[in-house]
């Protein structure tokens, strides 16, 4: 035998025998060691993780393993999807990328390598159209808090995301149905003739023109809305002016729209119910070219609203098309739009008698049969994204919004001292509105020593104009307990409003416009393994004009505002974040609003201090956020104590409290969301409102729980059932706190059965809204309160072709 020989599974060398496995491990180690010795230094790997549309995926787990030595390393992607691993030796490595909602990605690379671009594939592309068993409620990323996709654990502010599967399970069709899921969010009303999609967050009523977003772009919220095109709803609590400019300190609500899919998927759904409710809906998406560089999606619906008010009726049409063009991997262009046309009976609700709503049925109506409210919002936007490298990118967005509302009505304005007579006015008003916004942002990642930076540089320019055109006049009053309609006809109303000599006649013909230019900067820093910091600031020029064409008055004003932000995050483990933040907001006053000396008022400012704890389990089956906050709003306009015909700017309001949101996948197919909010929102300084009064439509306690179980396997696979409770403590309908909007608890249930096939999925649903048929009131305004939905049964059938 030679000195070196082979016998079976053993290698014989100079009389000694070794197993082949042992020899292979020794050779592997020697090869690895030679690679170490051959290097004058260490090398690395860097890249970016994205989805199929080219959008970055933060907080993905990157596992790197050397093929020969089995040495393993791990890292997570940053807010823009980037990852970097240094101190590696040259050689062949296996990469494994893990992210909730996406299939694991595995590939082999030769290190050193830089600027890798990795695209993850969803676990099931059709999940955007139909929900599969076991899909949870937990979302780990959002863009509302940083304007870039970021891990919620890294953002020092409370952000909650309501996923599409919750919307589908509950058969939510309006934003008003969905936003209440989040702690600290309560429905409110600004006084229009239709109960719309308006909210307060942490006690402060959101501004309808500035506090609502669609894919991060401002758009005006209207009474009519539709969730057919919405993928998820993000709620950012607390001031957000550093990112979005003028807004109220309670927070903002961002609607994230559905994006085109790479595979052909078509969904048709029909929902019917009592109260003449009808709703057909469709959603279709897929490629327009074989190479999948051009994708489309179009969603739409028609809805005939639930009727429970005398003379009450409403309906709307909705259509939302979108196109995605991705000619090369580094570039993506999205163009989308929305068209809605709706009308309903103009209705202001139930009058207040004494300190509570009048003891009348919730169906009682105090207008006339010809009352009508109409709205037609249209929205067009494009977004352009280009990656210069795995670390630097640029985004440009533009939006055009055109809308308007018409009212022709006899509406109640007040109640007499004895509580028996409801005074009314006739009006015919038009409120046209238009806006244009453009944003350009550069996002980059770099290191300064041990500190990792993800920086956002942005510039925004915008213009918005709104007009008020119409007439008002007196209308016959009615009895609060037994109103009689028909006292004035539609023809009478036209004739009265056309005559300037009619009692109580007044005319309005005015236009307000605003232009803003702003620059903003944000830096999300990683300070070692356990610390992160977020700092930023916005500088804004906000000129306004107000012109009244009847009185021939003209006012203009220009405000300069700065909105800083700072926050610190400590992460004792990968599952827990402890944070503290400081952030400011601003909201300019109308240019026509001035003091006794004719000096325009300064912007209102909000300041929030927030601290909290966030937890997300390693398996993404449990998530919780507990946040404590203190918000003050100053420069509130209040009557001048020396001359009540004028105002001064000495008011202050404050909200303090905490909120808690908890989501858990208890078992496969069984999910629960629990939310509770406590907010002591009150007046702290005012010349006409008593100090200590609660803010308008700001309940002290809000809470809800929603849980659904869908059988994940076996013969009954796809059968699901569950329900939940929405609750709110009492609130006041005026700042004077002279009447209560009573608290309530509403029970909803959901039962559904999903049948999955090779080509077609079927889903049958039966939902009960207000299952116990309790009378309750959503919000108050002036001397009237808005009744909530009575008992409703919705049945639905949905077909999805894939």
MARNU-766242 format. One line per field, with one value per residue (C-alpha): x negated, y negated, z negated. Coordinates in Angstrom, 2 decimals. Layout:
<zators>
c1 <- c(X  ...) .
c2 <- c(Y  ...) .
c3 <- c(Z  ...) .
</zators>
This chain:
<zators>
c1 <- c(0.00  -1.17  -1.71  1.64  4.54  8.32  10.24  14.07  15.12  11.67  8.50  5.27  2.11  -1.18  0.67  3.24  6.88  9.26  12.93  13.66  15.94  13.15  10.70  13.22  13.72  9.95  9.51  12.38  10.76  7.40  9.03  10.81  7.59  5.72  8.37  7.81  4.05  4.33  6.18  4.32  7.59  11.28  13.97  17.72  21.09  23.72  27.03  30.70  33.84  36.96  40.38  41.55  42.41  38.93  39.95  37.47  38.29  36.84  36.30  35.62  33.34  30.20  28.48  25.04  23.23  19.82  20.21  17.06  16.57  20.26  19.35  22.64  23.49  26.76  27.90  31.16  31.97  32.31  35.22  34.39  33.85  30.06  27.73  23.97  21.82  18.15  15.25  15.84  13.19  13.34  15.17  18.54  21.46  25.10  27.56  30.97  33.44  36.46  39.37  42.94  45.37  42.67  41.27  37.71  35.06  31.90  28.95  25.19  22.76  19.00  17.65  16.58  19.71  21.45  24.74  26.71  30.36  32.65  36.37  38.62  41.70  44.92  45.91  49.11  49.62  53.36  53.35  53.81  57.21  58.35  57.26  55.77  56.05  53.55  52.75  52.26  52.95  49.38  47.56  43.88  43.23  44.93  44.00  46.26  43.78  40.67  41.86  39.75  40.56  39.19  39.47  42.05  39.60  37.16  39.60  39.94  43.64  46.80  47.93  50.68  51.46  54.85  54.23  56.46  57.54  59.17  61.02  62.27  63.26  65.39  66.81  65.61  66.33  65.70  62.70  65.05  65.53  61.81  59.97  61.87  59.93  56.93  56.69  57.25  59.23  62.79  65.33  66.14  68.13  67.34  70.92  71.51  74.85  73.60  71.82  68.50  65.05  63.76  61.86  60.11  56.86  55.77  58.51  57.69  59.97  58.09  58.13  60.08  57.70  54.35  54.53  55.48  53.04  53.18  49.86  48.19  49.73  52.31  55.87  59.11  61.33  65.01  68.21  68.03  65.07  64.41  61.92  62.07  58.61  57.05  54.52  54.04  54.68  51.78  52.45  49.55  50.35  49.07  47.81  46.62  45.77  42.09  43.10  46.38  46.51  49.54  51.68  53.35  51.31  53.44  51.87  52.51  54.22  52.57  54.43  52.01  53.50  53.36  50.53  50.53  49.62  47.34  49.85  53.37  55.95  59.62  62.07  65.82  67.87  71.50  72.80  76.44  78.25  81.28  82.03  81.77  77.97  76.37  72.73  71.10  67.29  64.46  60.66  58.50  54.73  52.00  49.36  49.98  46.76  45.38  42.12  44.11  42.52  45.97  48.63  52.16  54.75  58.26  60.72  64.24  67.60  71.12  72.80  76.37  76.19  78.07  81.29  82.54  83.36  86.68  86.16  82.54  80.82  77.35  75.25  71.93  69.83  66.11  63.30  59.53  57.17  53.37  50.41  46.86  44.02  40.69  38.50  35.34  34.77  33.59  36.58  40.27  43.11  46.61  49.60  52.95  56.21  59.51  62.96  65.93  69.38  71.77  74.98  77.09  79.85  78.42  79.07  77.80  79.11  81.11  81.56  80.41  82.94  81.34  78.03  78.81  80.15  83.90  85.95  87.02  86.36  82.96  84.87  86.41  85.54  85.66  85.02  87.16  87.60  85.59  82.48  79.42  75.64  73.37  69.61  67.30  63.65  61.10  57.47  54.57  51.01  47.74  44.64  41.21  38.50  34.92  32.10  28.69  27.21  28.16  27.64  28.99  32.30  34.55  38.33  40.54  44.30  47.03  50.71  53.67  56.90  60.14  63.30  66.40  69.61  73.11  75.82  79.46  81.35  83.49  81.27  81.70  79.58  80.66  83.19  85.29  84.80  87.79  86.41  89.54  88.78  86.06  85.09  84.02  82.37  82.56  79.32  77.89  74.11  71.22  67.73  65.29  61.72  58.48  54.96  51.59  48.58  45.11  42.46  38.87  36.90  33.43  32.80  29.29  27.41  23.85  21.66  19.74  17.46  19.61  22.85  25.09  27.23  30.35  30.99  34.01  33.77  36.98  38.61  42.34  44.30  48.06  51.11  54.67  57.77  61.26  64.35  67.70  70.60  74.25  77.19  79.09  82.50  84.91  87.00  90.11  89.24  90.46  91.34  88.41  90.50  92.86  91.39  93.70  92.07  93.50  93.77  91.63  91.33  88.32  89.87  90.50  86.86  85.59  87.85  86.89  83.14  83.40  84.93  82.47  85.45  86.32  86.11  82.66  81.20  77.39  75.01  71.47  68.93  65.40  62.20  59.29  55.99  52.65  49.23  46.50  42.84  40.95  37.71  37.22  34.48  34.52  31.79  32.48  29.29  28.14  25.89  24.42  26.43  28.98  29.55  31.26  32.00  34.36  33.91  35.42  36.76  39.00  38.87  41.95  43.16  46.96  48.52  52.34  54.95  58.61  60.91  64.60  66.14  69.32  67.73  64.72  62.31  58.93  56.51  53.13  50.64  47.40  46.19  42.73  42.73  40.23  41.17  38.41  38.43  36.12  36.40  34.26  34.84  33.21  33.52  32.44  33.26  34.43  38.01  38.27  37.91  38.10  38.40  38.81  39.61  40.28  42.12  43.92  46.72  48.16  51.51  51.86  54.88  57.06  55.62  58.97  58.80  57.24  57.22  58.68  55.60  55.93  52.84  53.13  52.94  49.90  50.06  51.22  48.45  48.63  45.93  45.88  43.70  44.14  42.53  43.39  42.52  42.92  42.72  42.73  41.99  39.35  41.96  44.05  47.07  47.29  47.04  47.81  47.33  47.83  47.37  47.77  48.14  48.47  49.68  50.22  51.70  51.18  52.14  55.76  58.09  60.46  62.75  61.09  62.10  62.04  64.10  66.19  66.56  62.89  60.60  57.20  54.75  54.29  56.02  54.36  55.52  53.87  54.24  52.44  52.86  51.78  52.88  52.28  52.57  52.06  52.16  51.56  51.85  52.89  52.83  52.88  55.89  56.77  56.00  56.94  56.59  57.14  56.93  57.52  56.93  57.15  56.95  57.66  58.14  59.24  59.09  56.22  56.59  59.46  61.45  64.88  64.61  64.16  60.74  60.99  63.72  63.26  62.44  65.04  65.91  62.96  63.98  61.78  61.90  61.98  61.55  62.24  61.46  61.73  60.97  61.54  60.71  60.46  60.05  56.69  56.92  59.20  62.63  63.82  60.77  61.75  64.63  64.18  66.13  65.56  66.54  65.74  66.87  66.37  66.78  66.46  67.13  69.26  68.01  69.26  70.67  69.49  66.50  68.92  69.70  73.41  74.61  73.40  72.99  73.60  71.04  71.80  70.62  71.42  71.14  70.30  69.92  68.42  68.91  67.36  66.42  63.64  63.48  60.12  59.71  56.99  58.34  61.21  61.66  65.10  65.81  69.23  69.68  72.41  71.76  73.92  73.33  74.62  75.79  77.61  79.43  78.39  79.22  76.10  74.64  71.37  70.63  72.14  71.91  73.70  77.10  77.36  75.98  75.43  77.10  75.09  75.97  78.79  78.87  77.67  77.16  74.69  74.29  71.55  70.28  66.84  65.22  61.51  59.87  56.10) .
c2 <- c(0.00  -3.49  -5.99  -7.47  -5.13  -4.74  -1.95  -2.19  -5.34  -5.81  -7.43  -5.71  -7.80  -6.26  -3.50  -5.75  -5.68  -8.68  -8.95  -10.86  -13.24  -14.10  -14.67  -16.86  -19.06  -19.40  -20.34  -22.84  -24.46  -24.64  -26.22  -28.72  -29.46  -29.97  -32.48  -34.33  -34.35  -35.42  -38.58  -41.71  -42.81  -41.95  -42.57  -42.91  -42.68  -45.38  -45.62  -46.59  -44.53  -45.57  -44.30  -43.55  -47.21  -48.39  -49.80  -49.23  -46.70  -47.72  -45.46  -42.35  -39.75  -38.97  -35.70  -35.17  -31.82  -30.85  -27.79  -26.01  -27.09  -27.49  -30.77  -32.70  -36.37  -38.33  -41.91  -43.78  -46.13  -49.82  -52.15  -52.34  -48.59  -48.78  -46.38  -46.26  -43.48  -44.26  -42.19  -39.17  -37.12  -36.50  -33.41  -31.94  -32.74  -31.77  -34.64  -34.08  -36.99  -36.69  -39.12  -38.66  -38.43  -37.45  -34.09  -33.39  -34.38  -32.26  -32.83  -32.25  -35.13  -35.52  -38.03  -40.79  -42.12  -45.48  -47.05  -43.81  -44.37  -41.67  -41.54  -39.55  -37.76  -37.85  -34.53  -34.70  -37.49  -37.08  -37.97  -41.60  -40.64  -37.80  -36.90  -33.51  -31.62  -32.63  -36.04  -38.34  -41.94  -42.93  -45.33  -45.91  -48.89  -52.17  -55.33  -57.84  -58.46  -59.11  -59.52  -56.46  -52.81  -52.31  -49.71  -50.83  -49.81  -52.51  -55.45  -57.36  -58.08  -55.99  -54.73  -52.18  -50.41  -48.86  -46.09  -45.24  -41.89  -43.66  -45.95  -42.94  -40.88  -43.70  -44.75  -48.31  -50.55  -54.03  -55.51  -56.27  -52.51  -51.72  -54.55  -53.98  -50.70  -52.68  -53.85  -57.55  -58.08  -59.38  -60.47  -64.16  -66.58  -70.04  -70.98  -70.00  -68.59  -64.99  -62.92  -62.29  -60.88  -63.37  -62.46  -63.73  -62.11  -62.47  -65.06  -67.43  -67.61  -67.05  -69.73  -68.52  -70.16  -69.38  -66.34  -63.61  -62.01  -59.71  -57.90  -60.70  -63.54  -65.90  -65.66  -67.08  -64.65  -64.69  -63.24  -60.66  -58.29  -54.73  -52.07  -50.05  -51.33  -51.31  -48.65  -49.88  -52.86  -54.42  -56.61  -58.78  -60.18  -63.56  -66.61  -65.86  -69.30  -68.37  -65.95  -67.30  -71.02  -72.79  -70.37  -69.95  -68.52  -65.39  -63.60  -62.61  -59.72  -58.28  -56.09  -53.69  -52.70  -49.36  -48.99  -47.02  -43.32  -41.31  -38.46  -38.74  -38.88  -39.87  -40.20  -40.86  -41.41  -42.19  -43.20  -43.71  -44.46  -45.83  -49.54  -49.26  -48.89  -47.81  -47.71  -46.06  -46.34  -45.16  -45.03  -43.94  -43.94  -42.40  -43.01  -44.98  -43.69  -40.15  -41.26  -42.74  -46.16  -47.77  -46.87  -48.09  -48.07  -49.45  -49.38  -50.68  -50.51  -51.81  -52.16  -52.85  -53.81  -52.26  -54.22  -54.80  -58.54  -59.95  -61.10  -59.98  -58.52  -58.54  -56.92  -57.33  -56.04  -55.45  -54.56  -54.37  -53.37  -53.10  -52.16  -51.17  -51.37  -49.76  -49.86  -49.08  -47.76  -51.12  -53.15  -53.01  -55.36  -55.18  -57.12  -56.83  -58.64  -58.65  -59.73  -59.90  -61.32  -61.19  -62.70  -62.30  -63.96  -66.92  -66.11  -67.71  -65.16  -65.34  -68.55  -68.85  -69.39  -70.56  -68.74  -65.67  -64.64  -65.06  -61.94  -61.23  -58.25  -58.32  -58.42  -61.86  -64.43  -68.24  -69.31  -69.08  -66.40  -68.42  -68.64  -67.48  -67.42  -66.62  -66.12  -65.21  -64.85  -63.95  -63.12  -62.58  -61.84  -60.47  -59.31  -58.73  -56.75  -56.18  -54.34  -55.83  -52.95  -50.67  -53.64  -56.70  -57.36  -60.22  -60.55  -63.08  -63.27  -65.49  -65.58  -67.47  -67.52  -69.07  -68.85  -70.64  -70.31  -71.69  -72.12  -73.02  -72.64  -73.74  -73.05  -73.47  -76.13  -76.21  -75.34  -77.82  -78.33  -76.13  -73.41  -73.07  -75.17  -74.40  -77.41  -76.79  -78.50  -77.94  -77.91  -77.22  -77.00  -75.87  -75.15  -74.51  -73.56  -72.83  -72.02  -71.19  -69.82  -68.84  -67.07  -66.12  -64.03  -62.52  -59.56  -58.38  -56.11  -56.64  -56.22  -58.74  -56.53  -54.06  -56.03  -54.88  -57.60  -57.41  -60.96  -62.50  -65.86  -67.27  -70.27  -70.86  -73.51  -73.67  -75.74  -75.42  -77.50  -77.27  -79.34  -79.96  -81.04  -81.14  -82.64  -82.05  -83.16  -82.33  -79.16  -78.18  -76.69  -73.26  -71.57  -69.67  -66.67  -66.47  -68.26  -68.80  -68.87  -70.39  -73.88  -75.09  -73.48  -73.31  -76.00  -78.21  -77.81  -78.85  -81.91  -82.99  -82.61  -84.60  -87.61  -89.86  -91.28  -87.92  -87.87  -86.87  -87.07  -87.12  -86.50  -85.20  -85.30  -84.79  -82.95  -81.91  -80.67  -79.60  -78.93  -77.19  -76.47  -74.36  -72.50  -69.70  -67.40  -64.22  -61.91  -58.45  -57.38  -54.01  -54.61  -51.20  -48.04  -49.38  -53.08  -54.98  -58.66  -60.58  -64.31  -66.62  -70.04  -71.82  -75.45  -76.79  -79.96  -80.09  -83.10  -83.35  -85.52  -86.12  -88.04  -88.87  -90.00  -91.36  -93.55  -94.28  -93.42  -91.82  -90.41  -88.79  -87.39  -85.41  -83.22  -81.76  -78.62  -76.07  -72.61  -70.69  -67.06  -64.94  -61.45  -58.76  -54.99  -52.42  -48.79  -46.43  -43.54  -43.00  -42.71  -45.82  -49.58  -52.27  -55.79  -59.46  -62.25  -65.97  -67.37  -70.60  -71.52  -74.73  -75.78  -79.30  -81.46  -82.85  -86.10  -87.83  -86.96  -89.97  -91.72  -95.15  -96.87  -95.05  -92.91  -89.38  -86.50  -84.27  -80.53  -78.19  -75.92  -72.46  -70.79  -67.13  -65.20  -61.45  -58.41  -54.80  -51.15  -49.05  -45.27  -42.93  -39.25  -37.53  -35.45  -38.59  -37.09  -39.69  -43.46  -46.12  -49.87  -51.74  -55.52  -58.39  -61.92  -65.58  -67.98  -71.72  -74.00  -77.74  -80.93  -79.78  -82.61  -83.74  -86.80  -90.07  -90.72  -94.49  -94.37  -91.23  -92.26  -91.37  -88.51  -88.07  -85.22  -84.16  -80.78  -77.46  -73.86  -70.74  -66.98  -64.46  -60.74  -57.43  -54.91  -51.20  -49.05  -45.29  -42.80  -39.08  -36.00  -33.61  -30.57  -29.88  -31.75  -33.37  -37.09  -39.77  -43.57  -45.40  -49.18  -51.58  -55.31  -57.78  -61.51  -64.39  -67.07  -70.38  -74.16  -75.58  -79.28  -81.21  -84.42  -82.95  -79.22  -78.08  -76.64  -72.88  -72.35  -69.30  -69.89  -69.38  -65.70  -64.54  -61.56  -60.73  -56.98  -55.11  -51.39  -48.49  -44.84  -42.83  -39.14  -36.63  -32.93  -31.30  -27.51  -26.96  -23.27  -20.28  -19.88  -23.23  -25.12  -28.68  -29.00  -32.08  -33.81  -36.55  -40.02  -42.99  -45.92  -49.63  -51.88  -55.52  -57.45  -60.60  -63.75  -67.30  -68.78  -72.33  -73.94  -75.44  -71.85  -72.66  -69.25  -65.65  -63.26  -60.04  -57.26  -53.95  -50.41  -48.88  -45.17  -43.92  -40.33  -38.64  -35.18  -34.09  -31.03  -31.00  -28.26  -28.19  -26.70  -26.37  -29.26  -30.79  -31.60  -32.20  -34.05  -34.29  -36.74  -37.68  -40.68  -42.26  -45.93  -47.16  -43.62  -44.58  -47.45  -50.10  -53.76  -55.87  -59.13  -59.58  -63.29  -66.68  -70.11  -73.28  -72.29  -68.97  -65.46  -62.79  -59.41  -56.27  -53.31  -51.10  -47.30  -46.34  -42.99  -42.83  -39.71  -39.49  -37.18  -37.63  -35.83  -36.09  -34.76  -34.32) .
c3 <- c(0.00  0.70  -2.04  -1.07  -0.32  -0.50  -2.19  -2.10  -3.98  -5.54  -4.34  -5.35  -5.73  -6.93  -8.74  -10.38  -9.25  -9.30  -8.43  -5.20  -7.14  -9.51  -6.66  -4.83  -7.91  -8.30  -4.64  -4.92  -7.91  -6.13  -3.08  -5.31  -7.19  -3.94  -2.95  -6.19  -5.77  -2.13  -3.09  -4.07  -5.74  -5.98  -3.37  -3.47  -1.80  -1.29  0.46  0.38  -0.18  1.75  2.69  6.21  6.82  5.85  2.47  -0.39  -3.11  -6.48  -9.49  -7.39  -8.97  -6.93  -7.87  -6.32  -6.57  -5.16  -2.91  -4.11  -7.71  -8.63  -10.36  -10.72  -11.01  -11.06  -10.58  -9.96  -7.12  -7.92  -7.23  -3.51  -3.15  -3.24  -5.04  -5.52  -6.98  -7.50  -8.91  -6.68  -4.92  -1.21  -0.08  0.75  -1.53  -1.71  -2.24  -3.78  -4.05  -6.36  -6.57  -7.75  -4.83  -2.32  -1.26  -2.58  -0.04  0.23  2.55  2.70  3.22  3.56  1.03  1.34  3.05  2.85  3.94  4.05  4.91  3.53  4.22  1.92  3.17  1.09  -0.47  1.59  4.06  3.83  0.11  1.14  2.49  0.27  -3.24  -4.02  -7.28  -9.92  -8.46  -11.43  -12.29  -13.07  -10.78  -11.56  -9.29  -8.36  -6.50  -8.29  -11.12  -9.00  -5.37  -4.53  -5.31  -8.81  -11.52  -14.05  -16.76  -15.61  -15.63  -18.94  -18.50  -18.68  -15.27  -14.68  -11.41  -10.65  -8.11  -5.17  -6.61  -9.58  -7.19  -5.22  -8.24  -9.64  -6.26  -6.79  -3.81  -5.21  -7.00  -9.92  -10.42  -10.53  -12.32  -15.56  -15.94  -17.21  -20.82  -21.47  -18.24  -18.53  -15.96  -15.81  -13.66  -12.30  -11.54  -7.89  -6.84  -6.75  -9.38  -7.70  -8.36  -10.92  -14.07  -17.13  -18.26  -21.87  -22.34  -19.46  -16.41  -13.16  -10.47  -7.44  -4.95  -6.59  -8.86  -6.39  -3.94  -0.95  -0.47  -2.41  -0.36  -1.84  -0.66  -2.03  -3.86  -2.93  -4.28  -1.52  -1.39  -0.26  -1.31  1.92  2.91  -0.58  -1.65  -5.22  -7.48  -9.41  -12.45  -13.65  -17.09  -18.16  -16.22  -12.68  -11.26  -10.95  -8.16  -6.81  -7.59  -9.06  -11.08  -14.46  -17.36  -17.78  -14.82  -11.21  -9.42  -6.31  -3.80  -2.10  1.25  3.02  5.53  8.82  8.56  10.86  11.28  12.67  9.87  10.18  7.32  7.35  4.21  3.49  0.07  -0.84  -4.06  -5.78  -5.56  -1.74  -1.95  1.34  2.36  5.40  5.42  7.70  7.68  10.64  11.06  13.18  15.86  19.06  20.66  20.69  19.10  16.20  16.47  16.75  14.18  13.54  10.81  10.72  7.82  7.67  5.95  5.79  2.41  1.40  -2.28  -5.18  -5.75  -9.28  -9.37  -8.18  -4.59  -4.94  -1.92  -0.41  2.30  4.08  6.98  6.58  9.02  8.45  11.29  10.94  13.14  12.20  14.71  13.87  17.01  15.01  11.51  10.20  11.35  10.63  11.62  10.13  11.43  9.66  9.28  7.44  8.56  6.20  6.69  3.76  2.50  -0.61  -2.59  -4.47  -8.10  -11.33  -13.79  -17.02  -19.09  -22.67  -25.47  -28.67  -29.04  -26.94  -23.51  -23.13  -24.09  -20.52  -18.20  -16.46  -13.16  -13.89  -11.18  -11.46  -7.87  -4.74  -2.11  0.43  -1.76  0.15  -0.32  2.63  2.96  5.84  4.77  7.48  6.78  9.21  8.18  9.47  7.62  9.13  7.35  8.49  6.73  7.41  5.43  2.57  0.23  2.07  3.78  4.88  4.84  6.54  5.95  7.27  6.41  7.78  5.82  7.01  4.99  3.99  2.06  2.57  -0.04  0.48  -2.75  -5.62  -8.59  -12.36  -14.03  -17.67  -20.35  -22.35  -26.08  -26.94  -24.68  -22.53  -19.42  -16.88  -14.80  -11.19  -8.22  -4.50  -2.59  0.84  0.72  2.92  1.54  4.41  3.47  5.33  4.26  5.82  3.95  5.12  3.05  3.80  1.33  1.22  -1.07  -1.85  -4.21  -5.41  -8.45  -10.54  -12.57  -14.51  -13.89  -11.02  -9.45  -7.31  -6.23  -4.52  -2.74  -1.31  0.28  0.66  2.51  2.40  3.23  2.01  2.68  1.27  1.92  0.22  2.43  1.45  -0.40  -3.62  -4.89  -7.69  -7.53  -9.56  -12.95  -14.09  -17.38  -18.93  -20.02  -17.05  -14.01  -11.03  -7.61  -4.45  -5.94  -3.07  0.38  2.66  4.87  1.83  0.80  4.23  4.22  0.68  1.32  4.56  2.76  0.85  -1.08  -2.63  -6.46  -7.65  -4.14  -3.85  -0.98  -0.86  1.93  0.63  1.52  -0.70  0.68  -0.72  0.77  -1.16  -0.54  -3.02  -3.47  -5.94  -7.13  -9.18  -10.44  -11.84  -13.58  -14.88  -17.87  -18.44  -19.01  -21.50  -20.82  -18.03  -17.68  -15.41  -14.89  -12.33  -11.54  -9.07  -7.98  -6.26  -4.57  -4.70  -2.91  -2.89  -1.19  -2.00  0.33  -0.15  3.12  1.49  -1.18  1.06  -1.74  -1.23  -3.80  -3.43  -5.85  -5.72  -8.55  -8.99  -11.09  -12.33  -13.58  -15.38  -16.43  -18.56  -19.95  -21.53  -21.44  -23.72  -22.63  -25.43  -23.09  -19.52  -20.77  -22.96  -22.47  -25.14  -23.76  -24.56  -22.10  -21.76  -18.74  -17.74  -15.36  -13.95  -12.50  -10.98  -11.73  -8.96  -7.52  -8.14  -11.84  -13.63  -16.98  -17.84  -16.42  -13.08  -13.72  -12.32  -14.74  -15.02  -14.23  -16.94  -18.21  -19.66  -21.73  -22.71  -25.13  -24.75  -26.26  -25.76  -25.36  -22.22  -22.02  -19.02  -19.54  -17.45  -15.62  -14.88  -16.64  -19.45  -19.30  -21.91  -22.33  -25.59  -25.31  -27.78  -26.39  -27.34  -24.62  -24.91  -22.28  -22.69  -20.83  -20.88  -19.84  -22.60  -23.10  -24.12  -27.77  -27.11  -23.91  -23.19  -19.53  -19.02  -19.94  -21.54  -21.33  -24.92  -25.07  -25.83  -25.69  -27.03  -26.73  -28.89  -29.28  -27.84  -25.23  -24.79  -21.66  -21.80  -18.91  -19.16  -17.03  -19.79  -17.50  -13.78  -12.49  -15.84  -16.12  -18.62  -18.75  -22.03  -22.39  -25.26  -25.45  -28.32  -27.51  -29.85  -27.19  -28.64  -28.49  -30.56  -29.69  -28.08  -28.43  -27.75  -28.42  -32.04  -32.76  -33.17  -30.60  -28.36  -24.70  -22.00  -21.30  -23.42  -25.58  -28.53  -27.83  -24.51  -24.05  -21.78  -21.31  -18.11  -17.76  -14.97  -14.65  -11.22  -11.22  -9.46  -8.53  -8.34  -6.81  -8.17  -6.94  -6.03  -8.50  -10.68  -13.39  -15.92  -16.95  -19.07  -21.18  -20.55  -23.57  -24.50  -27.69  -27.56  -25.85  -25.40  -22.21  -22.99  -24.64  -27.17  -28.25  -28.48  -27.30  -27.23  -24.34  -26.32  -26.37  -24.70  -23.96  -20.58  -19.76  -16.25  -15.05  -12.00  -10.50  -7.21  -5.18  -2.61  0.05  1.80  5.24  7.84  9.89  7.92  4.23  2.70  -0.52  -2.19  -5.07  -7.52  -9.78  -12.46  -13.24  -16.60  -17.26  -20.48  -18.73  -21.27  -20.60  -20.82  -19.53  -17.65  -18.16  -18.97  -17.41  -18.44  -19.83  -17.95  -18.23  -15.56  -16.17  -15.43  -13.26  -14.60  -14.23  -10.75  -9.01  -6.12  -4.02  -1.40  1.31  2.83  5.78  6.54  9.70  9.57) .
</zators>
